[in-house]
Amino acid sequence: MDDGHRRTDCRALRINTQGYSFGENKLLCGVLERNFGVEARVHRVRDEMYVMYIPAAQANVFCDLVRPYVLKCMKYKLL
């Protein structure tokens, strides 16, 4: 629950998946879309480090999906 944040400038979300390769991040984005209908993108943060980016248009859908499972102390990260 602590490996991500909401962007304050555009209401999008970022999931810190820097430990995964570009291909693994693409796979995760595909699974998120196939299983839950949430479109996500892979953003490069530096060199060979990538994160999953959930655009503002999809952020509420994602937050609604995970909200029941998020601890109270982490709900500030949701929209």
Secondary structure, DSSP 8 states (H G I E B T S, - for coil): --SEEE-TTTS-EEE--TTS-HHHHHHHHHHHHHHH----EEEEEETTEEEEEE-HHHHHHHHHHHGGGS-GGGGGG--
